[in-house]
Amino acid sequence: MRDFLRKCPACGRRFAVRLQSKKLVATEENTQQIAHDVVVLAGGGRDARVIPAGVTYEDLHIETEKFAVTYECGRCHHSWTEAVTKVEKG
């Protein structure tokens, strides 16, 4: 198993924590609408002006994965589970 640079919550020692398991608990897919302002640059040089021209919308796909990650201390053999959420936007 992989070793992690974490601290054991029982004995407080570092460099002894090992990943025991990582289980996918839930997945969720959503779409979020993002607004973008559209502007037009009028003129040039010192007299340039920014003129608002409207708003465009973009749908952003969001995927959320929730894991139950179990660790074990290599010294005192205490084991614990943490909930980890991974969010991917794209």
Legacy VTK file of the C-alpha trace (Angstrom):
# vtk DataFile Version 3.0
C-alpha trace
ASCII
DATASET POLYDATA
POINTS 90 float
0.000 0.000 0.000
1.023 3.622 -0.413
2.501 5.589 2.482
1.220 9.099 3.148
2.770 12.094 4.852
-0.131 12.331 7.276
-0.412 12.242 11.033
-2.120 9.388 12.874
-5.030 10.749 14.963
-4.382 8.145 17.696
-0.614 8.220 18.320
0.257 11.467 16.478
3.174 9.985 14.561
3.954 11.021 11.031
5.299 9.027 8.067
3.553 5.823 9.178
0.103 6.194 7.615
-0.827 3.767 4.844
-3.789 3.785 2.468
-5.815 0.604 3.028
-8.798 1.105 0.715
-10.562 3.681 -1.407
-14.223 2.960 -2.203
-16.490 4.957 -4.479
-19.602 5.818 -2.472
-21.581 8.038 -4.854
-21.385 9.897 -8.147
-23.386 12.905 -9.193
-23.569 14.767 -12.490
-24.912 18.302 -12.788
-24.929 21.149 -15.242
-24.328 24.715 -14.105
-25.049 27.742 -16.259
-22.248 30.335 -16.358
-22.854 33.905 -17.564
-20.199 35.743 -19.584
-20.339 39.493 -20.215
-19.772 40.516 -23.829
-18.162 43.894 -24.472
-17.155 45.843 -27.563
-14.053 48.003 -27.687
-14.911 51.257 -29.502
-12.253 53.601 -30.744
-8.552 53.256 -30.232
-5.687 54.749 -28.289
-6.573 57.155 -25.495
-10.195 57.488 -26.569
-10.973 53.756 -26.424
-14.237 52.885 -24.715
-15.657 49.599 -23.534
-19.330 49.267 -24.411
-21.437 46.479 -22.865
-22.978 44.406 -25.667
-24.886 41.739 -23.742
-24.489 38.471 -21.938
-23.849 34.952 -23.232
-24.499 31.773 -21.274
-22.495 28.552 -21.206
-23.518 25.219 -19.695
-20.708 23.728 -17.604
-20.735 19.985 -16.863
-19.827 19.157 -13.234
-19.100 15.607 -12.060
-18.795 14.908 -8.333
-17.405 11.665 -6.913
-17.511 10.819 -3.210
-15.075 8.281 -1.766
-14.643 6.546 1.589
-10.878 6.330 2.144
-9.515 4.072 4.886
-6.046 4.616 6.380
-4.025 2.608 8.888
-1.100 3.669 11.057
1.918 1.421 10.591
3.047 1.945 14.186
-0.035 1.677 16.421
-2.288 -0.024 13.784
-5.120 2.441 14.386
-7.402 2.624 11.353
-9.853 5.352 10.376
-12.014 6.354 7.421
-12.301 9.780 5.835
-14.858 11.074 3.337
-13.203 12.607 0.273
-15.033 14.521 -2.476
-13.549 14.960 -5.946
-15.102 17.594 -8.252
-14.314 17.788 -11.971
-15.526 20.680 -14.095
-15.338 20.609 -17.845
LINES 1 91
90 0 1 2 3 4 5 6 7 8 9 10 11 12 13 14 15 16 17 18 19 20 21 22 23 24 25 26 27 28 29 30 31 32 33 34 35 36 37 38 39 40 41 42 43 44 45 46 47 48 49 50 51 52 53 54 55 56 57 58 59 60 61 62 63 64 65 66 67 68 69 70 71 72 73 74 75 76 77 78 79 80 81 82 83 84 85 86 87 88 89
